[in-house]
């Protein structure tokens, strides 16, 4: 209905432009909002106030002209002018109720639209370094990305989702040397484990895998392992933990040799990537592609990116290094893309990956990063422009990490220390449904406290339980229908929707009619949390209706009309929950 009224207003603007009332070059951005107060109608627009300045007329005068020139529509009972010039639209109850027929006909497709027009979007999210299991902080980005992918598909976008595997570089080398050191300790060598190493139990498990594969073939003298290695960071702050771990990496590579080091490296990489993939699949998060950073390097994609930037005069050499002219696009300093020793930087790989996506047919890129990437965005935006694309071609969404509480105590997380709660542990404790909904129920860039006790509770205070219970309640109504010997006649129900005049019925119908525009708004703003908010409102309306009225009345016309409303509500609950990766149980 909202789209219909907006079309009527657009036609009215065209009429008034033809009459010379509105300038012909005026582009109307027609805003139509749901009225919060039912006495002010169903929809309201400030179009007359927007037109006042370009038309040089008083808003109320323009509101009168708009009202007089609106095309007639049987679904609108009246239009009122309020305040300084707002237009309030009152929709007939029969028109509102038509949404029930639309829902029951479209079923799982209700809410789908084509605002995306098939735009090819590459969506990258999670992309946690494969140096350890996913922790609860990663869960929010995974949920946001998967929900956004579902939402954009429903809105008509062509979505390709990717997990970027950072399988090259220093962090992976730190994991490899951590694994090897645990292997050495397992075979009896005594030494102080580096502060910068990865310490979780999962590293010990991988060391056992290594031991089973190579027995004692990778054992080396401890003096050689720590030869010429600078002191680790001490309690008095002396030493250098970064130089310490880097020297251990170099010694590990030298003592093992290229091929043996690759064996250690691959055990760490393959084990963790497999674990992450399984964890996400069990969480309902599935990617179209797992893209390897090594692939960029071996395919010479980085050099291709350099060639493109060089042709655009975006690179320069200084002191043996290759630099990107990031300051030309507002960054605070230029950025190195190839160091003096010939090694390319992470940033160089990021530029190459961006270009690679466009080369593979992407029309728009969406990156979902943790909020700690905020300072990294200026150089990425600079690379967007340098590669010849506009800002709207590449969108960056920042997700705040969730803070986990067990009771009143905050659970601290550190991947290297091993003191963290994994995503798998969280899922097993509260369930996938609660985890998915809690992660998505607030705007992604807002702070979030994850309340474990609330997520596990079976009460109305638990939002996911409250919503799922609404669906289960509708299912119970249809089960009672059979027990009482009644049949549901959908055709009879749809032909008697005019009987749904109770306040609770009208409130529920109005919410159902808002579902598709909620999808559109959430897709346009990349805010899937709007679906969670909508679900809470819809569940509340259903529960209020259930508590106030009897559905299985003797009057079969009214009974079937109410059952049609219940069936439509059930379908929308299912559709919306599916977008968020949450199930709709038939009983609770």
Helices and strands as residue ranges (DSSP letters): H 2-18, E 32-34, G 38-40, E 43-45, H 47-55, H 59-69, E 76-82, E 86-91, H 93-106, G 107-109, E 120-124, H 136-154, E 158-165, H 170-186, H 201-214, H 222-225, H 241-282, E 289-292, H 293-298, H 301-311, E 315-318, E 321-324, G 326-329, E 335-338, H 346-359, E 364-370, G 371-376, H 377-386, G 391-393, E 394-399, E 402-406, E 409-410, H 423-430, H 432-440, E 448-451, H 452-456, H 463-483, H 490-494, G 497-499, H 503-513, H 515-525, H 529-548, H 556-579
